[in-house]
Amino acid sequence: MASTWATCRRIPATAMTESDSRRADTERLRALIDRLHGTYADIRELVGNDTDTVFHRDSGTHYVLPEAQGALRELERQARHFASERAAILDALPAQIALVDVNGDILAVNHDWRDSSRSLLGDDSPSYLGDNYLTVCENATGDGAEGAREVASGLRAVLSGQMPRFTYEYPCHAPNSRRWFLVTITTLEPEAASGAVVMHFDISARVLAQERAEQWRMRLGSVIDEAQVGILVHRQFQPLLANRELARLLGCTSPGDIMALADCSVLFPADHTRGHSLRPADDESVELITLRQAPGRDSERLVERRTFSIPWDAAAAQVEMLTDVTQQRVVEARLRQSQKMEALGQLTGGVAHDFNNLLTVILGNAELLTEALVDAPELAGLAELIAKSADRGAQLTSRLLSFSRQQPLRPRPVSINGLICGMRDMLARVLGEPVEVGVNCDQDIPPALVDPGQLEDALLNLSLNARDAMPDGGDLTLETGVVDMDEDDVVGELSPGRYVTLTVTDTGSGMDAATLSRAFEPFFSTKDVGKGSGLGLSMIFGFVSQSGGHLTLNSEPGKGTCATLYLPCAPALSGQ
């Protein structure tokens, strides 16, 4: 431009009026110069005398007409090129961009802005060139109205110079989609009031991903909380996660009690746990521990403790998984006992049948001898002794068959209270004066479905065992009741339902754990040789089991013994 202006010469001013057409051209050029002056560049003052000039109305300076026209065309070309470059740059940016002036009028928008406005508001939507962005935001309705007004407030603050930058996240949902935006507003020229750049970034994918992640976090949290395994995640015993089952195992009110601990190693103090490794491995350990629910409590749980490491944020964390196996071990012990008793029953039943066959021959021949030896009283007496011994052997085989659940039963509805009342006087005579017999009967119990003869034998056997455990006398208490069992509190192999209970409690010497574990075995006895067959409890156990009930035995040395018979209710009256 400097070289162009340097070639111009000053010419006489009288040349300006030589032609009407040139005068018109001069006026048009003056108007154009006035219009562009200050927008693109000032036309420098020229000095020359060899060509026509134009007169600038403000300064009185003469300018070369042909060269000025060329300069203006170049400036217009540069302006168009600048506008094209600006549009290309704005369209290439990954945002919806608008340039607004100091009043909030939209001067320019990019392609993404136009597309977003059409998709959100329709083809004839506002927010295009010439619209006022402040007015559009303040008149917004629907879910995004509040956010739009916040954006308008931020734009006003930037345009007024109160802040150089404004950032805000807000929802702007379309009819068929949910969308969120991050708007950033900055000044065009920080030192002067020159408008602002408004940029909208579509963050819908990020927000939806965060929502999905939060939903999965909540679902996973629900699964962890509902798990029947205690879960603790910690780093150097600083708790990071705990669930409800862990709180239950430890006797805490909620997982929050565990999370509030600065050091969760206090949950597993050495004096509260003892265990042994089940399956050592490089990356995990498994052990059985006995866990006291809370300091000072007597209740303990047998727990399988599994420990391993997992990535957690920027570092590894330890996972403790505690499974309560107390009930599992009880069930396993019951199963082993049941299998053992079943095997003994099969063996005992086979022996009893074979023994019965032998006794049948002995009894038959003894009867024949007795009839044949009518004239020989001494020999006839020996034959009678043989028959009596064979009868006692038959009673023994009957007990063996009862234990093996092969004894034929005749169950019918029986009033347990009535049966006890009918036997009370007889029991008092059999047990003797040192034993005080007490009766505590529930008057509202329904009849039990049981063989009354076998039940009388069972009650008599339990009473005699109690007498033998109290050689110096004591108390024998007979109690009746009724219990309703569901799946969570059934005992033994019983099914859920209603059962009549008959409990026999004594204040005798009791039994230790080793003796108690073998109490139902046939031929097992703690009495001296010749004072017991060892079939009393086994016969009762077999009879009750064959009747559809269950027998439990609780005892401790020096604290007596408590035997409880669970008997099924008679069907017709079981709902009472």
C-alpha positions in Angstrom: 0.0 0.0 0.0 2.8 2.5 0.8 4.4 2.1 -2.7 1.0 2.6 -4.3 0.3 5.8 -2.5 3.9 7.0 -3.2 3.3 7.2 -7.0 0.4 9.6 -6.7 0.8 13.4 -7.7 -0.9 16.6 -6.6 -3.3 18.1 -9.4 -5.2 21.3 -9.6 -8.4 21.5 -7.7 -10.2 23.0 -10.7 -10.2 19.6 -12.4 -12.9 18.4 -10.1 -15.6 20.4 -11.9 -14.8 19.5 -15.5 -17.4 16.7 -15.9 -20.8 16.1 -14.3 -20.2 12.3 -14.4 -16.9 12.7 -12.6 -18.7 14.8 -10.0 -21.2 11.9 -9.4 -18.4 9.4 -9.2 -16.7 11.6 -6.7 -19.7 11.7 -4.5 -20.2 8.0 -4.6 -16.5 7.4 -3.8 -16.6 9.9 -0.9 -19.6 8.0 0.5 -17.8 4.7 0.1 -14.6 6.1 1.8 -16.7 7.4 4.7 -18.4 4.1 5.1 -15.1 2.0 5.2 -13.1 4.5 7.0 -12.3 3.1 10.5 -13.5 -0.4 9.6 -10.7 -1.6 7.4 -7.9 1.0 7.1 -7.4 4.8 6.6 -6.5 6.0 3.1 -3.3 7.8 3.5 -2.9 11.4 2.4 -1.5 11.6 -1.1 0.5 14.5 -2.8 0.7 14.8 -6.6 0.0 17.0 -9.6 -0.2 14.7 -12.7 -3.6 13.0 -12.3 -7.1 13.7 -11.2 -7.9 13.9 -7.5 -10.9 13.7 -5.2 -11.5 16.1 -2.4 -12.1 14.7 1.1 -14.9 16.7 2.7 -13.5 16.5 6.2 -9.8 17.1 5.9 -9.8 19.0 2.6 -7.0 16.7 1.3 -6.9 15.6 -2.3 -6.7 11.8 -3.1 -5.8 10.0 -6.3 -9.0 8.6 -7.7 -7.8 5.5 -9.7 -5.4 4.3 -7.1 -7.9 4.8 -4.3 -10.4 2.6 -6.2 -7.8 -0.1 -6.5 -6.9 0.1 -2.8 -10.6 -0.1 -1.9 -11.1 -3.2 -4.0 -8.0 -4.8 -2.3 -9.4 -4.0 1.1 -12.8 -5.5 0.1 -11.1 -8.6 -1.1 -9.1 -8.9 2.1 -12.3 -8.4 4.1 -14.1 -11.1 2.2 -11.1 -13.4 2.7 -11.0 -12.7 6.4 -14.7 -13.3 6.7 -14.3 -16.6 4.8 -11.4 -17.7 7.0 -13.3 -16.7 10.2 -16.4 -18.8 9.1 -14.2 -21.8 8.2 -12.4 -21.6 11.6 -15.7 -21.3 13.5 -17.3 -24.2 11.5 -14.3 -26.4 12.2 -14.4 -25.9 16.0 -16.2 -28.7 18.0 -18.7 -26.4 19.6 -21.7 -24.2 18.9 -20.3 -20.7 18.6 -21.9 -17.3 18.3 -20.3 -13.8 18.2 -22.5 -11.2 19.9 -22.0 -7.4 20.2 -22.2 -5.4 23.3 -26.0 -5.4 23.2 -26.2 -9.2 22.8 -27.1 -9.1 19.1 -25.8 -12.1 17.2 -23.1 -11.0 14.6 -22.1 -14.5 13.5 -22.7 -18.2 14.2 -21.1 -21.4 13.0 -22.5 -24.4 11.3 -23.0 -26.4 14.6 -24.9 -23.5 16.1 -27.4 -23.4 13.2 -27.8 -27.2 13.2 -28.4 -27.3 17.0 -30.9 -24.5 16.9 -32.9 -26.3 14.2 -32.8 -29.7 16.0 -33.8 -28.2 19.4 -36.2 -25.4 18.4 -37.3 -26.1 14.8 -36.3 -24.8 11.3 -37.7 -21.3 11.9 -36.0 -21.0 15.3 -34.3 -17.8 16.6 -30.6 -17.6 17.6 -29.5 -16.6 14.1 -27.8 -13.5 12.7 -29.5 -10.3 13.9 -31.4 -12.0 16.7 -30.7 -10.9 20.3 -29.2 -13.7 22.3 -30.2 -12.2 25.6 -33.9 -12.0 24.5 -33.8 -15.6 23.3 -32.5 -16.9 26.6 -34.8 -14.8 28.8 -37.9 -15.9 26.8 -37.0 -19.6 27.0 -39.6 -22.1 28.3 -39.6 -25.7 29.3 -37.0 -27.8 31.1 -34.1 -25.6 30.0 -35.7 -22.2 30.9 -34.0 -21.8 34.3 -30.6 -22.7 32.8 -31.2 -20.3 29.8 -31.8 -17.4 32.3 -28.6 -18.2 34.1 -26.7 -18.0 30.8 -28.3 -14.7 30.0 -27.3 -13.4 33.4 -23.7 -14.6 32.8 -23.6 -13.0 29.4 -24.7 -9.6 30.8 -21.9 -9.9 33.4 -19.3 -10.5 30.7 -20.6 -7.8 28.4 -20.6 -5.3 31.3 -17.1 -6.2 32.3 -18.0 -7.6 35.7 -16.3 -10.9 34.8 -14.0 -11.9 32.0 -15.4 -15.5 31.7 -18.6 -17.3 32.5 -19.0 -21.1 32.6 -22.3 -23.0 33.2 -23.7 -26.5 32.7 -27.5 -26.8 32.0 -30.0 -29.2 30.4 -31.7 -28.3 27.1 -33.9 -31.3 26.2 -35.3 -31.7 22.7 -38.8 -33.3 22.3 -37.3 -36.8 21.5 -33.9 -36.6 23.3 -32.2 -35.5 26.5 -29.3 -33.2 26.1 -27.0 -31.2 28.3 -24.6 -28.3 27.4 -21.6 -26.6 28.8 -21.6 -22.9 27.9 -18.5 -20.7 28.0 -18.7 -17.0 27.5 -15.6 -14.8 27.1 -15.0 -11.2 26.0 -13.7 -10.5 22.5 -11.3 -7.8 23.7 -10.7 -7.8 27.5 -9.6 -4.2 27.5 -12.6 -2.8 25.7 -16.4 -3.4 25.5 -16.4 -5.2 22.2 -18.9 -8.0 22.5 -18.4 -11.7 23.5 -17.9 -15.2 22.2 -20.6 -17.7 23.3 -19.6 -21.3 23.0 -21.9 -24.2 23.7 -20.3 -27.7 24.1 -22.7 -30.7 23.9 -21.8 -32.8 26.9 -24.8 -35.1 26.7 -22.7 -38.2 26.1 -20.6 -37.4 29.2 -23.7 -36.7 31.4 -25.5 -39.8 30.2 -22.4 -41.9 30.8 -22.2 -40.5 34.3 -25.9 -41.3 34.9 -25.4 -44.8 33.7 -22.3 -45.2 35.8 -24.3 -43.9 38.8 -27.1 -46.3 38.1 -24.7 -49.2 37.9 -23.0 -48.0 41.1 -26.4 -48.0 42.8 -27.3 -51.5 41.4 -23.9 -52.9 42.4 -24.3 -51.3 45.9 -27.7 -53.0 46.2 -26.3 -56.3 45.2 -23.4 -55.9 47.7 -25.8 -54.9 50.5 -28.1 -57.8 49.8 -25.3 -60.4 49.5 -25.3 -63.0 52.2 -21.5 -62.6 52.5 -19.9 -60.0 54.7 -17.7 -57.7 52.5 -15.0 -55.3 53.6 -12.7 -53.4 51.3 -9.8 -51.6 53.0 -6.4 -50.2 52.3 -4.0 -50.6 55.2 -7.1 -51.3 57.4 -8.6 -47.9 56.4 -12.2 -48.9 55.4 -13.3 -48.2 51.8 -16.5 -50.2 51.6 -18.6 -52.4 54.0 -22.0 -54.0 53.5 -25.0 -54.9 55.8 -24.1 -58.6 56.2 -20.7 -57.6 57.6 -22.4 -55.3 60.1 -24.7 -58.1 61.1 -21.8 -60.5 61.6 -19.9 -58.0 63.7 -23.0 -56.9 65.7 -22.9 -53.4 64.4 -26.0 -51.3 63.8 -25.1 -50.4 60.1 -22.2 -50.4 57.7 -21.7 -46.7 58.6 -20.4 -47.8 62.0 -17.6 -49.7 60.2 -16.9 -46.9 57.7 -16.4 -44.5 60.6 -13.5 -46.5 62.0 -10.0 -45.1 61.4 -8.5 -48.6 61.7 -10.8 -51.5 61.0 -8.3 -54.1 62.3 -10.0 -53.7 65.7 -12.9 -55.7 64.1 -10.7 -58.8 64.3 -8.9 -58.7 67.6 -6.6 -61.7 68.5 -8.6 -62.6 71.6 -11.9 -62.8 69.6 -10.7 -64.9 66.7 -8.9 -68.2 66.2 -8.6 -70.0 62.9 -6.7 -72.2 60.6 -5.8 -71.9 56.9 -8.0 -73.9 54.6 -6.4 -73.4 51.2 -3.3 -71.2 51.2 -2.5 -69.5 47.9 -0.1 -66.8 46.5 -2.8 -64.3 45.8 -5.5 -65.2 48.5 -5.9 -66.8 51.8 -8.9 -68.7 53.2 -9.3 -69.6 56.9 -11.9 -70.5 59.4 -12.3 -68.2 62.3 -14.5 -68.0 65.3 -15.8 -64.4 65.4 -17.4 -62.8 68.4 -20.1 -60.5 67.3 -19.1 -57.7 69.6 -16.7 -57.2 72.5 -18.3 -58.5 75.7 -20.8 -60.7 74.0 -20.8 -64.5 74.4 -22.3 -65.3 71.0 -19.8 -66.5 68.5 -20.1 -67.4 64.8 -18.0 -69.8 62.8 -16.9 -67.7 59.8 -15.0 -68.5 56.6 -12.7 -65.6 55.9 -11.3 -65.1 52.4 -8.8 -62.4 51.7 -7.4 -61.2 48.4 -6.3 -58.0 46.6 -8.0 -55.9 43.9 -7.2 -52.7 42.1 -9.0 -49.7 43.7 -8.5 -46.3 42.2 -4.7 -45.6 42.0 -3.6 -48.4 44.3 -4.4 -51.9 45.4 -6.9 -52.7 48.2 -7.6 -55.7 50.3 -11.0 -57.5 50.2 -12.2 -59.4 53.2 -15.2 -61.7 52.4 -16.7 -63.3 55.5 -19.2 -66.2 55.1 -21.2 -67.3 58.1 -20.9 -71.1 58.1 -22.2 -71.7 61.6 -25.5 -73.1 60.4 -23.8 -75.0 57.6 -21.6 -76.8 60.1 -24.6 -77.6 62.2 -26.5 -79.0 59.2 -23.4 -81.0 58.2 -23.1 -82.4 61.7 -26.8 -83.3 61.7 -26.4 -85.0 58.3 -23.4 -87.0 59.5 -25.3 -88.0 62.6 -28.4 -88.9 60.5 -26.3 -91.0 58.1 -24.6 -92.7 61.0 -27.9 -93.5 62.7 -29.3 -94.7 59.4 -26.4 -97.1 58.9 -26.7 -98.3 62.5 -30.4 -98.8 62.0 -29.9 -100.9 58.9 -27.3 -103.0 60.7 -29.4 -103.3 63.9 -32.6 -104.2 61.9 -30.8 -107.0 60.1 -29.4 -108.4 63.4 -32.8 -108.1 65.1 -34.6 -110.0 62.3 -32.0 -112.8 62.4 -32.1 -112.9 66.2 -35.9 -113.0 66.1 -35.8 -116.1 63.8 -33.6 -117.8 66.4 -35.8 -116.8 69.2 -38.9 -118.1 67.4 -37.3 -121.6 67.3 -36.3 -121.4 70.9 -39.7 -120.3 72.1 -41.4 -123.0 70.0 -39.3 -125.7 71.4 -39.6 -124.4 74.9 -43.4 -124.5 74.7 -43.2 -128.1 73.4 -40.9 -129.1 76.2 -43.2 -127.6 78.8 -46.1 -129.6 77.4 -44.1 -132.8 77.2 -42.7 -132.5 80.7 -45.9 -132.2 82.6 -44.9 -135.3 84.6 -41.4 -133.9 85.3 -41.9 -130.7 87.2 -38.2 -129.9 87.6 -37.5 -130.3 83.9 -40.7 -128.4 83.1 -39.5 -125.5 85.3 -36.2 -125.4 83.3 -38.3 -125.2 80.1 -40.3 -122.3 81.4 -37.0 -120.5 82.3 -35.9 -120.9 78.7 -39.3 -119.5 77.4 -39.0 -116.5 79.8 -35.5 -115.7 78.6 -36.6 -116.0 75.0 -39.5 -113.6 75.8 -36.9 -111.1 77.1 -34.9 -111.6 74.0 -38.0 -110.9 71.9 -38.5 -107.6 73.8 -34.9 -106.7 73.0 -35.4 -107.4 69.3 -38.5 -105.3 69.5 -36.4 -102.4 70.8 -33.8 -103.0 68.0 -36.5 -102.9 65.4 -37.9 -99.7 66.9 -34.5 -98.0 66.7 -34.2 -99.1 63.0 -37.7 -97.7 62.3 -39.0 -101.1 61.3 -41.3 -101.6 64.3 -45.0 -101.5 63.2 -46.7 -98.5 64.7 -50.4 -97.8 65.2 -50.6 -94.0 65.3 -53.9 -92.2 66.2 -54.8 -88.8 67.8 -53.6 -88.8 71.4 -54.1 -86.2 74.1 -50.5 -85.8 75.5 -51.9 -84.1 78.6 -54.2 -87.0 79.2 -51.5 -89.5 78.7 -49.2 -87.8 81.2 -52.0 -87.5 83.8 -52.7 -91.2 83.4 -49.1 -92.2 84.0 -48.3 -89.7 86.8 -49.2 -92.0 89.7 -47.4 -95.0 88.1 -44.3 -92.8 87.5 -44.3 -91.7 91.1 -44.3 -95.3 92.4 -41.6 -96.4 89.9 -39.3 -93.5 90.5 -39.6 -93.6 94.3 -39.9 -90.9 96.9 -36.5 -89.2 96.4 -37.6 -88.0 93.0 -40.2 -85.3 92.9 -42.4 -85.4 89.8 -43.7 -82.1 88.5 -46.2 -81.5 85.6 -46.6 -78.3 83.6 -49.1 -78.8 80.8 -50.3 -76.4 78.2 -54.1 -76.8 78.2 -54.5 -75.5 74.6 -52.4 -78.0 72.7 -53.9 -80.1 70.0 -53.8 -83.9 69.9 -50.7 -85.5 68.6 -50.7 -88.2 65.9 -48.7 -91.0 67.6 -48.8 -94.6 68.8 -49.9 -94.2 72.5 -48.3 -97.5 73.6 -44.9 -96.6 72.2 -45.2 -93.0 73.6 -45.9 -94.5 77.1 -42.8 -96.7 76.8 -40.7 -93.7 75.6 -41.9 -91.5 78.5 -41.2 -94.4 81.0 -37.7 -94.9 79.6 -36.8 -91.2 79.8 -38.1 -91.1 83.4 -36.0 -94.1 84.4 -32.9 -92.6 82.8 -33.6 -89.4 84.8 -33.9 -91.4 88.0 -30.6 -93.2 87.4 -29.0 -89.8 86.9 -30.3 -88.6 90.3 -29.2 -91.4 92.8 -29.7 -89.0 95.7 -33.0 -87.7 94.4 -34.0 -84.6 92.5 -36.7 -83.0 90.4 -38.3 -84.5 87.3 -40.5 -82.1 85.3 -42.8 -83.1 82.5 -44.0 -80.2 80.2 -46.1 -80.0 77.1 -46.5 -77.3 74.5 -47.0 -76.5 70.9 -44.6 -74.8 68.4 -45.1 -73.5 64.9 -41.9 -73.9 62.8 -41.0 -72.2 59.5 -38.1 -73.0 57.2 -35.7 -70.8 59.2 -36.2 -72.5 62.6 -37.0 -76.2 61.9 -35.0 -78.7 63.9 -33.5 -81.9 62.6 -35.2 -83.3 59.6 -38.6 -81.9 60.4 -40.7 -80.1 57.8 -42.2 -76.7 58.5 -45.5 -76.9 60.4 -47.1 -77.3 63.8 -45.8 -79.8 66.4 -46.7 -80.8 69.9 -43.8 -80.9 72.3 -43.2 -83.2 75.3 -40.2 -82.2 77.4 -38.7 -84.3 80.2 -36.2 -82.4 82.4 -34.2 -83.6 85.3 -31.7 -82.1 87.8 -29.2 -85.0 87.5 -25.5 -85.3 86.8 -25.8 -84.4 83.1 -23.6 -85.5 80.3 -20.5 -84.0 78.7 -20.2 -83.3 74.9 -18.6 -86.6 74.1 -21.2 -88.6 75.8 -24.0 -86.5 74.4 -22.8 -87.1 70.8 -23.2 -90.9 71.2 -26.3 -90.9 73.4 -28.6 -92.3 70.6 -26.2 -95.0 69.5 -27.6 -98.5 70.1 -25.8 -100.4 72.9 -24.0 -97.3 74.1 -24.5 -96.9 77.9 -22.7 -95.1 80.7 -24.2 -97.6 83.2 -22.3 -100.5 84.7 -22.4 -103.8 82.9 -25.7 -105.6 83.5 -27.5 -102.4 84.5 -28.6 -101.2 81.1 -28.9 -102.5 77.5 -28.0 -99.1 75.9 -31.1 -99.3 73.8 -33.4 -96.9 75.7 -32.6 -93.6 74.0 -32.0 -95.3 70.6 -35.4 -96.9 70.8 -37.1 -93.5 71.6 -35.1 -91.8 68.8 -36.3 -94.5 66.3 -39.9 -94.3 67.5 -40.1 -90.5 67.3 -38.4 -90.4 63.9 -40.7 -93.1 62.5 -43.7 -91.1 63.8 -42.6 -88.0 61.8 -41.2 -86.2 64.7 -37.8 -85.4 66.2 -36.0 -85.9 69.5 -33.5 -83.4 70.9 -31.2 -83.9 73.9 -29.5 -81.0 75.8 -27.2 -81.6 78.7 -24.2 -80.3 80.6 -22.2 -81.9 83.4 -23.8 -80.9 86.7 -26.8 -79.1 85.1 -29.1 -82.1 84.3 -30.6 -83.2 81.0 -33.5 -82.0 78.9 -35.1 -84.3 76.4 -37.7 -82.8 74.0 -40.0 -84.9 71.8 -41.5 -83.0 68.7 -44.6 -84.9 67.7 -46.8 -84.2 64.6 -50.3 -82.8 65.3 -53.3 -84.9 64.3 -54.3 -83.7 60.8 -57.9 -83.0 61.6 -57.0 -80.7 64.5 -53.6 -79.3 63.3 -55.1 -75.9 62.5 -56.4 -75.2 66.0 
